[in-house]
Amino acid sequence: MGNILWKLTRGKALCFILVLGLGGTFQTGYHMSGMSSPSPHIQSFINSSWHQRYGETPPPQTVTLIWSFIISAYTVGGLCGGVSVKLVTGRFGRKKTMIGNNLFLIVGGVIMLTSKHANSFEMIIVARFLSGFGSGLGGSTQLMYLGESSLKQLRGTVTVSSMSYLSLGKLCGQLLGGEHQWNLLLFAPSCLAVVQVLAMPLFPEAPRYLLIEKGDVSASRKALQSLWGPGEYQAEIDEMVAEKEILKGVHTKSLLEFFQDRSVRCQIITIVVISACVQLSGVSAVSIFSFDILHEAEVPVDRIRYVTLGFGFCEILASIASSLIVEYTGRRPLLFGGFFTMFTTLVLITVSLNLKVRLQFTPPPHQPLMLNVCIGCDYKIYLGIFMSNMIVLFQYLGLWVAYCTAALFMILIVFVTGGPRVHIALINDSFIQSHRPAAFTLIGFQRWGQLSVLGFIFPFILSGMGSFCFLLFACFCLLGALYSFFLVPETKGKTQLEVYQQFNAITVCGKSFGQDPVNETKL
């Protein structure tokens, strides 16, 4: 750990990672969880706004529908931003994209700030869309920027560090609450976007982008020296020059060309399956709808906020730990170990929520609790006393079950953060410069598409299936565990050729996913 810290502080790398996170994954985490605590106040605002316009109270189904639109507008915006990554970064570069992207975050924040005074829930929807667009574009660009700016031996650590800002953003979002200041607090992350606009000119463009796509060796070397301290970095330069020679005459792949390239077919299937299992593991739903889920688990309302804060702190610790150990343990053990633990935890959550339902007994008002029994009393009195005592016992057990359920949710968050979320390192490990933008575009489209659908339908799933909806999420975790264990190779410290050979060597029922191994090259 001391060696990692020394390398990060020799130049501007540590400050670079910090500033880059403010307009990237921090925004994603903040806006994902920021709607949880103030949800009853915003739904009350929808009621009052509707009543002032139409002179009547809206039906509960209407409020639920509008609330679903507010939640899903952010993910729809993220979807649009995510699919714009290749186009925008290819034209403007990584640095200018991050600077310009903040415009969407700032405008969205201002609209959110004024929505309450304008008495318009439609403005909340527009603000959420713009903030989502900025988060989708900024989050994917941040991951690409980090991967193309890091040293080879620190690529996993630097890339996975973005998850720490996602967790920090969620924690800050969970601090929201209060009826009178929710619009101000939802505007707050826009101030950090301003900070990033002012700070980004102090940092260089991504070294790999400068050398491989722009052909400027001198600028690439200066960028490495600025980020990582004095040195020639000849090994890194030689590696990038070799990759540039391989890609001579090869343009950056479009999304269609990316899909048609058989040499990366197995990599595409892998990142799609693993990303889908992470997004559909239930953790995103827990982050967005933590208030409703904990209320359903019958955690006391006045204590839900403290439980969600516990979620946030545990997630931050797990994300920091995963970024520090990913280069030691590798990607594969964290993937299948995390998925399997999440599967077990979700099954236990389902059991505990159903046990909570079984313990919902209310003592009859005409049967007071009696602890002393007189010998010779009628058996009905004995039965009444026994039932009264059992009811009190069940009530105490029900309270403990609620807190046990909250603890299980905490375990779920810890293991997804410390495990399967390291899958983002697979993208930088598995794709060269010509394929990487298309890979991030695909993942952005998939991630935000799934979040938009999940954010819209989860309130109805929770209402219809109740606690059994977590068994559905458990199935995806089991799929992720099995796929990671049998079909995902370890990519830590591997060259591009070795990664290609590992993926092409994977067979299912005697058939390979991809084409024959590529000719040996050294990147």
WOWO-V421179 format. One record per residue. N is the residue number from 0. RES is the residue in three letters. SS is DSSP state (2 for helix, 1 for strand, 0 for the rest). PHI is phi in radians with two decimals (* if undefined). D_CENTER is the distance of its C-alpha to the mean C-alpha in whole Angstrom. Layout:
BEGIN
N/RES/SS/PHI/D_CENTER ; N/RES/SS/PHI/D_CENTER
END
This chain:
BEGIN
0/MET/0/*/25 ; 1/GLY/2/-1.09/28 ; 2/ASN/2/-1.15/28 ; 3/ILE/2/-1.11/25 ; 4/LEU/2/-1.10/25 ; 5/TRP/2/-1.09/29 ; 6/LYS/2/-1.18/27 ; 7/LEU/2/-1.28/25 ; 8/THR/2/-1.81/27 ; 9/ARG/0/-1.22/30 ; 10/GLY/0/-2.24/29 ; 11/LYS/0/-1.67/26 ; 12/ALA/2/-1.03/23 ; 13/LEU/2/-1.12/22 ; 14/CYS/2/-1.14/23 ; 15/PHE/2/-1.07/21 ; 16/ILE/2/-1.08/18 ; 17/LEU/2/-1.11/18 ; 18/VAL/2/-1.15/19 ; 19/LEU/2/-1.11/17 ; 20/GLY/2/-1.21/13 ; 21/LEU/2/-1.14/15 ; 22/GLY/0/-1.81/15 ; 23/GLY/0/-1.99/12 ; 24/THR/2/-1.20/8 ; 25/PHE/2/-1.06/10 ; 26/GLN/2/-1.10/11 ; 27/THR/2/-1.06/8 ; 28/GLY/2/-1.11/7 ; 29/TYR/2/-1.08/11 ; 30/HIS/2/-1.32/11 ; 31/MET/2/-1.22/8 ; 32/SER/2/-1.67/10 ; 33/GLY/2/-1.16/13 ; 34/MET/2/-1.62/15 ; 35/SER/2/-1.32/15 ; 36/SER/2/-1.10/18 ; 37/PRO/0/-1.45/20 ; 38/SER/2/-0.97/20 ; 39/PRO/2/-1.13/23 ; 40/HIS/2/-1.26/25 ; 41/ILE/2/-1.22/23 ; 42/GLN/2/-1.16/25 ; 43/SER/2/-1.14/28 ; 44/PHE/2/-1.12/28 ; 45/ILE/2/-1.05/28 ; 46/ASN/2/-1.04/31 ; 47/SER/2/-1.18/33 ; 48/SER/2/-1.12/32 ; 49/TRP/2/-1.12/33 ; 50/HIS/2/-1.14/36 ; 51/GLN/2/-1.18/37 ; 52/ARG/2/-1.41/37 ; 53/TYR/2/-1.94/39 ; 54/GLY/0/1.26/40 ; 55/GLU/0/-2.60/39 ; 56/THR/0/-1.40/36 ; 57/PRO/0/-1.21/33 ; 58/PRO/0/-1.10/33 ; 59/PRO/2/-0.99/30 ; 60/GLN/2/-1.13/29 ; 61/THR/2/-1.19/29 ; 62/VAL/2/-1.09/27 ; 63/THR/2/-1.09/24 ; 64/LEU/2/-1.14/24 ; 65/ILE/2/-1.11/24 ; 66/TRP/2/-1.09/21 ; 67/SER/2/-1.14/19 ; 68/PHE/2/-1.11/20 ; 69/ILE/2/-1.10/19 ; 70/ILE/2/-1.17/15 ; 71/SER/2/-1.33/15 ; 72/ALA/2/-1.04/17 ; 73/TYR/2/-1.14/14 ; 74/THR/2/-1.30/12 ; 75/VAL/2/-1.14/15 ; 76/GLY/2/-1.08/15 ; 77/GLY/2/-1.08/12 ; 78/LEU/2/-1.10/14 ; 79/CYS/2/-1.12/17 ; 80/GLY/2/-1.18/16 ; 81/GLY/2/-1.12/14 ; 82/VAL/2/-1.38/17 ; 83/SER/0/-1.58/19 ; 84/VAL/2/-1.04/18 ; 85/LYS/2/-1.08/21 ; 86/LEU/2/-1.11/23 ; 87/VAL/2/-1.28/22 ; 88/THR/2/-1.20/22 ; 89/GLY/2/-1.19/25 ; 90/ARG/2/-1.53/27 ; 91/PHE/2/-1.90/26 ; 92/GLY/2/1.48/25 ; 93/ARG/2/-1.30/21 ; 94/LYS/2/-1.16/23 ; 95/LYS/2/-1.15/24 ; 96/THR/2/-1.10/21 ; 97/MET/2/-1.11/19 ; 98/ILE/2/-1.20/22 ; 99/GLY/2/-1.20/23 ; 100/ASN/2/-1.08/19 ; 101/ASN/2/-1.14/20 ; 102/LEU/2/-1.05/22 ; 103/PHE/2/-1.14/20 ; 104/LEU/2/-1.18/18 ; 105/ILE/2/-1.22/22 ; 106/VAL/2/-1.11/23 ; 107/GLY/2/-1.06/21 ; 108/GLY/2/-1.14/21 ; 109/VAL/2/-1.14/25 ; 110/ILE/2/-1.11/25 ; 111/MET/2/-1.09/22 ; 112/LEU/2/-1.09/25 ; 113/THR/2/-1.58/28 ; 114/SER/2/-1.11/27 ; 115/LYS/2/-1.20/28 ; 116/HIS/2/-1.20/31 ; 117/ALA/2/-1.44/32 ; 118/ASN/0/1.00/31 ; 119/SER/0/-2.29/29 ; 120/PHE/2/-1.34/26 ; 121/GLU/2/-1.13/26 ; 122/MET/2/-1.15/25 ; 123/ILE/2/-1.12/22 ; 124/ILE/2/-1.10/21 ; 125/VAL/2/-1.11/22 ; 126/ALA/2/-1.09/20 ; 127/ARG/2/-1.13/17 ; 128/PHE/2/-1.13/17 ; 129/LEU/2/-1.14/18 ; 130/SER/2/-1.11/16 ; 131/GLY/2/-1.13/13 ; 132/PHE/2/-1.07/15 ; 133/GLY/2/-1.12/15 ; 134/SER/2/-1.22/11 ; 135/GLY/2/-1.15/11 ; 136/LEU/2/-1.23/14 ; 137/GLY/2/-1.21/14 ; 138/GLY/2/-1.12/10 ; 139/SER/2/-1.21/12 ; 140/THR/2/-1.13/15 ; 141/GLN/2/-1.05/14 ; 142/LEU/2/-1.09/13 ; 143/MET/2/-1.18/16 ; 144/TYR/2/-1.06/18 ; 145/LEU/2/-1.10/17 ; 146/GLY/2/-1.11/18 ; 147/GLU/2/-1.49/21 ; 148/SER/2/-1.91/22 ; 149/SER/0/-1.62/22 ; 150/LEU/0/-1.29/25 ; 151/LYS/2/-1.02/25 ; 152/GLN/2/-1.32/25 ; 153/LEU/2/-2.04/22 ; 154/ARG/2/-1.08/19 ; 155/GLY/2/-1.14/17 ; 156/THR/2/-1.08/17 ; 157/VAL/2/-1.16/17 ; 158/THR/2/-1.18/14 ; 159/VAL/2/-1.20/12 ; 160/SER/0/-1.05/13 ; 161/SER/2/-1.08/10 ; 162/MET/2/-1.19/8 ; 163/SER/2/-1.15/10 ; 164/TYR/2/-1.31/10 ; 165/LEU/2/-1.07/7 ; 166/SER/2/-1.18/8 ; 167/LEU/2/-1.11/11 ; 168/GLY/2/-1.10/10 ; 169/LYS/2/-1.10/9 ; 170/LEU/2/-1.10/12 ; 171/CYS/2/-1.10/14 ; 172/GLY/2/-1.16/13 ; 173/GLN/2/-1.26/15 ; 174/LEU/0/-1.34/18 ; 175/LEU/0/-1.14/19 ; 176/GLY/0/2.93/22 ; 177/GLY/0/1.80/25 ; 178/GLU/0/-1.37/27 ; 179/HIS/0/-1.70/28 ; 180/GLN/0/-2.12/26 ; 181/TRP/2/-1.09/23 ; 182/ASN/2/-1.20/23 ; 183/LEU/2/-1.18/24 ; 184/LEU/2/-1.28/21 ; 185/LEU/2/-1.32/18 ; 186/PHE/2/-1.45/20 ; 187/ALA/0/-0.93/20 ; 188/PRO/2/-1.10/17 ; 189/SER/2/-1.13/19 ; 190/CYS/2/-1.13/22 ; 191/LEU/2/-1.22/19 ; 192/ALA/2/-1.13/19 ; 193/VAL/2/-1.12/23 ; 194/VAL/2/-1.04/23 ; 195/GLN/2/-1.17/21 ; 196/VAL/2/-1.01/24 ; 197/LEU/2/-1.32/26 ; 198/ALA/2/-1.59/25 ; 199/MET/2/-1.06/24 ; 200/PRO/2/-1.06/28 ; 201/LEU/2/-1.38/28 ; 202/PHE/0/-1.99/26 ; 203/PRO/0/-1.44/27 ; 204/GLU/0/-1.23/26 ; 205/ALA/0/-1.06/24 ; 206/PRO/2/-1.01/27 ; 207/ARG/2/-1.17/26 ; 208/TYR/2/-1.14/26 ; 209/LEU/2/-1.13/29 ; 210/LEU/2/-1.48/31 ; 211/ILE/2/-1.32/30 ; 212/GLU/2/-1.67/30 ; 213/LYS/0/-1.78/32 ; 214/GLY/0/1.26/35 ; 215/ASP/0/-1.80/35 ; 216/VAL/2/-1.18/35 ; 217/SER/2/-1.09/37 ; 218/ALA/2/-1.15/34 ; 219/SER/2/-1.15/31 ; 220/ARG/2/-1.13/33 ; 221/LYS/2/-1.11/33 ; 222/ALA/2/-1.14/30 ; 223/LEU/2/-1.10/29 ; 224/GLN/2/-1.17/32 ; 225/SER/2/-1.14/30 ; 226/LEU/2/-1.45/27 ; 227/TRP/2/-2.03/28 ; 228/GLY/0/1.66/32 ; 229/PRO/0/-1.06/35 ; 230/GLY/0/2.62/36 ; 231/GLU/0/-1.54/37 ; 232/TYR/0/0.92/34 ; 233/GLN/2/-1.16/36 ; 234/ALA/2/-1.09/34 ; 235/GLU/2/-1.16/31 ; 236/ILE/2/-1.11/33 ; 237/ASP/2/-1.08/35 ; 238/GLU/2/-1.08/32 ; 239/MET/2/-1.23/31 ; 240/VAL/2/-1.13/34 ; 241/ALA/2/-1.10/34 ; 242/GLU/2/-1.15/31 ; 243/LYS/2/-1.11/33 ; 244/GLU/2/-1.14/36 ; 245/ILE/2/-1.10/34 ; 246/LEU/0/-1.58/33 ; 247/LYS/0/-1.04/36 ; 248/GLY/0/1.46/37 ; 249/VAL/0/-1.84/33 ; 250/HIS/0/-1.47/31 ; 251/THR/0/-1.12/27 ; 252/LYS/0/-1.19/26 ; 253/SER/0/-1.34/26 ; 254/LEU/2/-1.11/23 ; 255/LEU/2/-1.17/26 ; 256/GLU/2/-1.13/28 ; 257/PHE/2/-1.07/25 ; 258/PHE/2/-1.18/25 ; 259/GLN/2/-1.41/29 ; 260/ASP/0/-1.37/28 ; 261/ARG/2/-1.21/29 ; 262/SER/2/-1.20/29 ; 263/VAL/2/-2.07/25 ; 264/ARG/2/-1.10/25 ; 265/CYS/2/-1.17/24 ; 266/GLN/2/-1.10/21 ; 267/ILE/2/-1.10/20 ; 268/ILE/2/-1.03/20 ; 269/THR/2/-1.12/18 ; 270/ILE/2/-1.20/15 ; 271/VAL/2/-1.18/15 ; 272/VAL/2/-1.13/16 ; 273/ILE/2/-1.14/13 ; 274/SER/2/-1.12/10 ; 275/ALA/2/-1.11/12 ; 276/CYS/2/-1.16/12 ; 277/VAL/2/-1.16/8 ; 278/GLN/2/-1.20/8 ; 279/LEU/0/-1.75/11 ; 280/SER/0/-1.44/11 ; 281/GLY/0/1.70/11 ; 282/VAL/2/-1.20/8 ; 283/SER/2/-1.09/7 ; 284/ALA/2/-1.13/10 ; 285/VAL/2/-1.13/11 ; 286/SER/2/-1.17/9 ; 287/ILE/2/-1.35/10 ; 288/PHE/0/-1.99/14 ; 289/SER/2/-1.06/14 ; 290/PHE/2/-1.08/18 ; 291/ASP/2/-1.15/19 ; 292/ILE/2/-1.19/18 ; 293/LEU/2/-1.20/19 ; 294/HIS/2/-1.16/22 ; 295/GLU/2/-1.13/23 ; 296/ALA/0/-1.37/23 ; 297/GLU/0/1.15/26 ; 298/VAL/0/-1.26/24 ; 299/PRO/0/-0.92/27 ; 300/VAL/2/-1.01/25 ; 301/ASP/2/-1.26/27 ; 302/ARG/2/-1.96/24 ; 303/ILE/2/-1.09/21 ; 304/ARG/2/-1.07/20 ; 305/TYR/2/-1.20/21 ; 306/VAL/2/-1.17/19 ; 307/THR/2/-1.14/16 ; 308/LEU/2/-1.13/17 ; 309/GLY/2/-1.07/17 ; 310/PHE/2/-0.97/14 ; 311/GLY/2/-1.10/12 ; 312/PHE/2/-1.11/15 ; 313/CYS/2/-1.11/14 ; 314/GLU/2/-1.16/11 ; 315/ILE/2/-1.09/12 ; 316/LEU/2/-1.07/15 ; 317/ALA/2/-1.18/13 ; 318/SER/2/-1.19/11 ; 319/ILE/2/-1.13/14 ; 320/ALA/2/-1.08/16 ; 321/SER/2/-1.16/14 ; 322/SER/2/-1.17/15 ; 323/LEU/2/-1.44/18 ; 324/ILE/2/-1.78/19 ; 325/VAL/2/-1.10/18 ; 326/GLU/2/-1.39/21 ; 327/TYR/2/-1.71/23 ; 328/THR/2/-1.44/22 ; 329/GLY/0/1.58/20 ; 330/ARG/2/-1.47/17 ; 331/ARG/2/-1.10/19 ; 332/PRO/2/-1.06/20 ; 333/LEU/2/-1.18/16 ; 334/LEU/2/-1.22/15 ; 335/PHE/2/-1.26/18 ; 336/GLY/2/-1.15/18 ; 337/GLY/2/-1.16/15 ; 338/PHE/2/-1.08/15 ; 339/PHE/2/-1.17/18 ; 340/THR/2/-1.13/18 ; 341/MET/2/-1.13/15 ; 342/PHE/2/-1.02/18 ; 343/THR/2/-1.08/20 ; 344/THR/2/-1.14/18 ; 345/LEU/2/-1.16/18 ; 346/VAL/2/-1.11/21 ; 347/LEU/2/-1.15/23 ; 348/ILE/2/-1.09/21 ; 349/THR/2/-1.07/22 ; 350/VAL/2/-1.09/26 ; 351/SER/2/-1.18/25 ; 352/LEU/2/-1.17/24 ; 353/ASN/2/-1.27/28 ; 354/LEU/2/-1.14/30 ; 355/LYS/2/-1.06/29 ; 356/VAL/2/-1.13/30 ; 357/ARG/2/-1.15/33 ; 358/LEU/0/-1.65/34 ; 359/GLN/0/-1.49/34 ; 360/PHE/0/-2.03/38 ; 361/THR/0/-2.05/40 ; 362/PRO/0/-1.17/43 ; 363/PRO/0/-1.05/46 ; 364/PRO/0/-1.17/48 ; 365/HIS/0/-1.59/51 ; 366/GLN/0/-2.07/51 ; 367/PRO/0/-1.21/50 ; 368/LEU/0/-1.23/49 ; 369/MET/0/-2.23/52 ; 370/LEU/0/-1.73/52 ; 371/ASN/0/-1.91/55 ; 372/VAL/0/-2.07/57 ; 373/CYS/0/-1.56/61 ; 374/ILE/0/-1.17/63 ; 375/GLY/0/1.72/65 ; 376/CYS/0/-1.24/62 ; 377/ASP/0/-1.12/62 ; 378/TYR/2/-1.09/59 ; 379/LYS/2/-1.15/57 ; 380/ILE/2/-1.20/57 ; 381/TYR/2/-1.00/55 ; 382/LEU/2/-1.11/53 ; 383/GLY/2/-1.11/52 ; 384/ILE/2/-1.13/51 ; 385/PHE/2/-1.06/49 ; 386/MET/2/-1.14/47 ; 387/SER/2/-1.12/46 ; 388/ASN/2/-1.14/46 ; 389/MET/2/-1.16/43 ; 390/ILE/2/-1.11/41 ; 391/VAL/2/-1.08/41 ; 392/LEU/2/-1.08/40 ; 393/PHE/2/-1.10/37 ; 394/GLN/2/-1.11/36 ; 395/TYR/2/-1.14/35 ; 396/LEU/2/-1.11/34 ; 397/GLY/2/-1.07/31 ; 398/LEU/2/-1.13/30 ; 399/TRP/2/-1.17/29 ; 400/VAL/2/-1.10/28 ; 401/ALA/2/-1.06/25 ; 402/TYR/2/-1.26/24 ; 403/CYS/2/-1.12/24 ; 404/THR/2/-1.10/22 ; 405/ALA/2/-1.07/20 ; 406/ALA/2/-1.12/20 ; 407/LEU/2/-1.15/19 ; 408/PHE/2/-1.07/15 ; 409/MET/2/-1.12/15 ; 410/ILE/2/-1.07/16 ; 411/LEU/2/-1.01/13 ; 412/ILE/2/-1.13/10 ; 413/VAL/2/-1.06/12 ; 414/PHE/2/-1.36/13 ; 415/VAL/2/-1.27/9 ; 416/THR/2/-1.27/8 ; 417/GLY/2/-1.45/12 ; 418/GLY/0/-2.18/12 ; 419/PRO/2/-1.02/11 ; 420/ARG/2/-1.23/8 ; 421/VAL/2/-1.28/11 ; 422/HIS/2/-1.08/11 ; 423/ILE/2/-1.12/11 ; 424/ALA/2/-1.18/14 ; 425/LEU/2/-1.12/16 ; 426/ILE/2/-1.16/16 ; 427/ASN/2/-1.19/18 ; 428/ASP/2/-1.28/20 ; 429/SER/2/-1.72/21 ; 430/PHE/0/-2.26/22 ; 431/ILE/0/-1.46/24 ; 432/GLN/2/-1.02/24 ; 433/SER/2/-1.24/26 ; 434/HIS/2/-1.80/23 ; 435/ARG/2/-1.12/20 ; 436/PRO/2/-1.02/20 ; 437/ALA/2/-1.14/20 ; 438/ALA/2/-1.12/17 ; 439/PHE/2/-1.20/15 ; 440/THR/2/-1.12/16 ; 441/LEU/2/-1.07/16 ; 442/ILE/2/-1.15/12 ; 443/GLY/2/-1.09/12 ; 444/PHE/2/-1.08/14 ; 445/GLN/2/-1.14/13 ; 446/ARG/2/-1.07/9 ; 447/TRP/2/-1.33/10 ; 448/GLY/2/-1.11/13 ; 449/GLN/2/-1.14/12 ; 450/LEU/2/-1.13/10 ; 451/SER/2/-1.14/13 ; 452/VAL/2/-1.18/15 ; 453/LEU/2/-1.13/13 ; 454/GLY/2/-1.11/13 ; 455/PHE/2/-1.40/17 ; 456/ILE/2/-1.69/18 ; 457/PHE/2/-1.08/16 ; 458/PRO/2/-0.99/19 ; 459/PHE/2/-1.32/22 ; 460/ILE/2/-1.10/20 ; 461/LEU/2/-1.09/20 ; 462/SER/2/-1.24/24 ; 463/GLY/2/-1.49/25 ; 464/MET/2/-1.67/24 ; 465/GLY/2/1.11/23 ; 466/SER/2/-1.18/22 ; 467/PHE/2/-1.24/23 ; 468/CYS/2/-1.12/20 ; 469/PHE/2/-1.29/18 ; 470/LEU/2/-1.19/20 ; 471/LEU/2/-1.09/19 ; 472/PHE/2/-1.14/15 ; 473/ALA/2/-1.07/17 ; 474/CYS/2/-1.10/19 ; 475/PHE/2/-1.18/16 ; 476/CYS/2/-1.13/15 ; 477/LEU/2/-1.13/19 ; 478/LEU/2/-1.06/19 ; 479/GLY/2/-1.10/16 ; 480/ALA/2/-1.12/18 ; 481/LEU/2/-1.17/21 ; 482/TYR/2/-1.14/20 ; 483/SER/2/-1.11/19 ; 484/PHE/2/-1.24/22 ; 485/PHE/2/-1.68/25 ; 486/LEU/2/-2.16/23 ; 487/VAL/0/-1.79/21 ; 488/PRO/0/-1.42/23 ; 489/GLU/0/-1.41/22 ; 490/THR/0/-1.87/22 ; 491/LYS/0/-1.08/22 ; 492/GLY/0/1.24/25 ; 493/LYS/0/-1.63/26 ; 494/THR/0/-1.33/28 ; 495/GLN/2/-1.09/27 ; 496/LEU/2/-1.07/30 ; 497/GLU/2/-1.11/29 ; 498/VAL/2/-1.14/26 ; 499/TYR/2/-1.02/28 ; 500/GLN/2/-1.12/30 ; 501/GLN/2/-1.12/28 ; 502/PHE/2/-1.20/26 ; 503/ASN/2/-1.29/29 ; 504/ALA/0/-1.42/31 ; 505/ILE/0/-1.27/29 ; 506/THR/1/-2.22/31 ; 507/VAL/1/-2.23/30 ; 508/CYS/0/0.99/34 ; 509/GLY/0/1.42/36 ; 510/LYS/1/-2.02/34 ; 511/SER/1/-1.49/32 ; 512/PHE/0/-1.22/28 ; 513/GLY/0/-1.96/30 ; 514/GLN/0/-1.51/33 ; 515/ASP/0/-1.06/35 ; 516/PRO/0/-0.95/34 ; 517/VAL/0/-1.26/34 ; 518/ASN/0/-1.10/37 ; 519/GLU/0/-1.11/36 ; 520/THR/0/-2.40/35 ; 521/LYS/0/-2.10/34 ; 522/LEU/0/-1.70/31
END
